[in-house]
Amino acid sequence: MTRPVLLVVEDDAGLARQLRWAYGDYEVVIAADRAAAIDAVRLHEPAVVTLDLGLPPDPDGTAEGFATLHAIRAIAPATKVIVASGHGARDSARAAIADGAWDFYQKPIDIDALGLIVARAFHVHALEAENRRLAAGAGGAGFGGLLYASPEMAAVARTLERVAPADVSVMLLGASGTGKELLARGLHDASPRARGRFVAINCAAIPETLLESELFGHEKGAFTGAVKTTEGKIEQAAGGTLFLDEIGDVPLALQVKLLRFLQERVIERIGGRRGIAVDTRIVCATHQDVDAMVADGRFREDLYYRLAEIVVRIPALGDRTGDAGLLARHFVARYAATLNPAVTGLAADARAAVEAWRWPGNVRELENRVKRAVIMADGKLVTAADLDLATPADPADLNLRAAREGADRRAIGRALARADGNISGAARLLGISRPTLYDLLKAYDLSP
C-alpha cells in the first residue's frame, strides 16, 4: 500500500533531514520555502503538513509562514496543517489556529511529542475522508432528492438551503424538466414548515373557470354542482407550503385575488362572505420569461414582486457540467433492474453522446431516452444507437485559440465530474500530469 504523504515545510536543512529520518512510516516530502510548499501540496496532495512559520525571506518573522498557511488552506482545505511555535511565540500559534491550522508544536522539537500530533492528524484526516465517502455514497441524492455533481446545481442547492428557514416567497425559474417541483419540495422539507403539508398545483393544467375554485375553495351552493363546501389548495397547505407550478398561466383576473391573499394572508371562498386567515408559504415556478410578461402587461408587476422575494434560476441540463452522464448512469441502473437485467451500463460512445447532446427536454428527455434504450439494447451496454443519439459536430470556429480553450474547458469539466472532483483521477482520465492539470485550471480560472 502507498504510504501517506507528510509534507515538512522547514528551511533548516539539518532539521528537515532529522524529521525525514524520524518519520519512516510516511512518505516525507521536504519544502524549504512558500513556493516549494505550494508546488508540493499541488503535486503530492499531502494529508498532513508541518509548517515552520519562520520561512525565508523572513526567517525571523511569521509573515511568510502565515502566507504559506493561507495558501495551503486555500488549495487543500482538508489538509491538516501543524505549525511550529518557538519560545515566547504562543500568540503566533494561537493566531495560526484561528486561521485554520489544525495544531501546533513547540521548538526545540520533541520528536516523540510531534510524532503523536502527526499520527493523530493522519487519523483524523482519514476519518473525515471516510465520512465524506460514506455521505457521498448514501444514495447519492442532493437537495430535494435530486442527483447532481455540477457546480451549477450545487450553487442552486446552497441558495435554497439558505433561503429555506426564512419565511419568504420563492420563485423558481427554469425550463420544463429541470426539477423545479423536486427543489420546491426540498425547500419545504428543509424549512420549519416541514411538518405541515406540501401541496402542489399546476396552474396550466386546470381550466381558467376552475382554477379559482381549486385555489380558494367554494361554499356549498356557490354555483351549479357545488353540493358541499370544499377547501381550496391554499387552505389545504395551511401551516405548510403551496407550490404554484406554471404561475405564468394564471389569468389576470385571478392574479388580483392572489395578490390580495399575499398581502393580507386572508382568503374568501367562492360564495363565501367571511375572511379566513391562512398561514401558507408560497413557492412558485414557471418556464416563461416573467420579466417580459410584466413588460407586456400579461403579469401584474405588484404580484410579481410579492411572489419573487427570492428568485432562483435553475440551469438547463445542457449547462450542468457532468450531470447528464451522472443521471444517465443512474437511470440505466434503475430501469435495467426491472426492464432488462442483462444491461449493466453505458458504452463509451453512449457516454460521449450523452455528454455532447444539449438535452432540450432536460432530465425528462434524458430519462425517457435511457428507459427506451434499456428496453431496446441487445448487449450488456447501452450504445449511442440505442439512445438514438449521435455526437454532433462542434460548430465551425475560426478562432483556433478560442476553440482550443472551449474544448479544454469542456474536457476538464467532464473529467472532474467523472472523478468526483479528485485532481489525480481527473488527470489520469485526461492523460496528463497533476501539475499540468493545475496549470490549466489556473490558466482558465477554473476551480477543482
LINDAVEN-V19965 format. One record per backbone hydrogen bond with DSSP energy under -0.5 kcal/mol. CO is the residue of the C=O (numbers start at 1). NH is the residue of the N-H. Records with the same first field share a line. If there is no record, write none. Layout:
BEGIN
CO: NH, NH
END
This chain:
BEGIN
4: 27
5: 47, 48
6: 8, 29
7: 9, 50
8: 10, 31
9: 52
11: 13
12: 16
13: 17
14: 18
15: 19
16: 20
17: 21
18: 22
19: 23
22: 24
23: 26
26: 28
27: 6
29: 8
31: 10
32: 56
33: 37
34: 38
35: 39
36: 40
37: 41
38: 42
39: 43
40: 44, 45
41: 45
47: 80
48: 7
49: 51, 82
50: 9
51: 53, 84
53: 55, 65
55: 58
58: 61
62: 66
63: 67
64: 68
65: 69
66: 70
67: 71
68: 72
69: 73
70: 74
71: 75
72: 76
76: 79
79: 81
80: 49, 82
81: 83, 102, 103
82: 51
83: 105
84: 53
85: 107
86: 89
89: 93
90: 94
91: 95
92: 96
93: 97
94: 98
95: 99
96: 101
97: 100
103: 83
105: 85
109: 111
110: 114
111: 115
112: 116
113: 117
114: 118
115: 119
116: 120
117: 121
118: 122
119: 123
120: 124
121: 125
122: 126
123: 127
124: 128
125: 129
126: 130
127: 131
128: 132
129: 133
130: 134
131: 135
132: 136
133: 137
134: 138
135: 138
137: 139
142: 145
143: 146
146: 142, 148
150: 154
151: 155
152: 156
153: 157
154: 158
155: 159
156: 160
157: 161
158: 162
159: 163
160: 164
161: 165
163: 166
166: 168
169: 310
170: 172, 284
171: 173, 312
172: 286
173: 314
175: 178
177: 363
179: 183
180: 184
181: 185
182: 186
183: 187
184: 188
185: 189
186: 190
188: 191
191: 194
193: 196
197: 199, 241
199: 243
201: 203, 245
202: 205
207: 210, 211
208: 212
210: 214
211: 215
212: 216
213: 217
214: 233
215: 234
216: 232
217: 270
218: 230
219: 222
223: 226
225: 227
226: 221
230: 218
232: 236
233: 237
235: 238
237: 240
240: 281
241: 199, 243
242: 244, 283
243: 201, 245
244: 247, 285
245: 203
246: 249
247: 250
251: 255
252: 256
253: 257
254: 258
255: 259
256: 260
257: 261
258: 262
259: 263
260: 264
261: 265
265: 278
267: 276
269: 272
270: 219
275: 277
276: 267
278: 280
279: 239
281: 242, 283
282: 170
283: 244
284: 172
285: 246, 247
286: 174
288: 290
289: 293
290: 294
291: 295
292: 296
293: 297, 298, 299
294: 297
300: 304
301: 305
302: 306
303: 307
304: 308
307: 309
310: 171
312: 173, 314
313: 315
316: 319
317: 320
319: 321
320: 323, 324
322: 326
323: 327
324: 328
325: 329
326: 330
327: 331
328: 332
329: 333
330: 334
331: 335
332: 336
333: 337
335: 338, 339, 340
336: 340
340: 343
345: 382
347: 351
348: 352
349: 353
350: 354
351: 355
352: 356
353: 357
358: 318
359: 362
361: 364, 365
362: 366
363: 367
364: 368
365: 369
366: 370
367: 371
368: 372
369: 373
370: 374
371: 375
372: 376
373: 377
380: 344, 345
382: 347
383: 387
384: 389
385: 388
390: 392
398: 400
399: 403
400: 404
401: 405
402: 406
403: 407
404: 408
405: 409
406: 410
407: 411
408: 412
409: 413
410: 414
411: 415
412: 416
413: 417
414: 418
415: 419
416: 421
417: 420
419: 422
421: 423
422: 426
423: 427
424: 428
425: 429
426: 430
427: 431, 432
433: 437
434: 438
435: 439
436: 440
437: 441
438: 442
439: 443
440: 444
441: 446
442: 445
END
